Amino acid sequence: MQFLRIAQGSLKELETHVVISQRVGFLKAEAAAELLDASEECGKMLRSLIRVAQRKQADE
């Protein structure tokens, strides 16, 4: 569970880097939007995985 939480934090950190990269001109808006969309999808999958793992942990 700890590693899944770390993964969530790393994903948020990545999102922050993408936003900053766009603001300073390293990324075009379209590229940043694509990366943030992919990040959102990964975040949804990660949250689902955490919920399932928590349920299994509670059942044990």
Stockholm file with secondary structure:
# STOCKHOLM 1.0

chainA/1-60         MQFLRIAQGSLKELETHVVISQRVGFLKAEAAAELLDASEECGKMLRSLIRVAQRKQADE
#=GR chainA/1-60 SS CHHHHHHHHHHHHHHHHHHHHHHTTSSCHHHHHHHHHHHHHHHHHHHHHHHHHHHHHHHC
#=GC SS_cons        CHHHHHHHHHHHHHHHHHHHHHHTTSSCHHHHHHHHHHHHHHHHHHHHHHHHHHHHHHHC
//
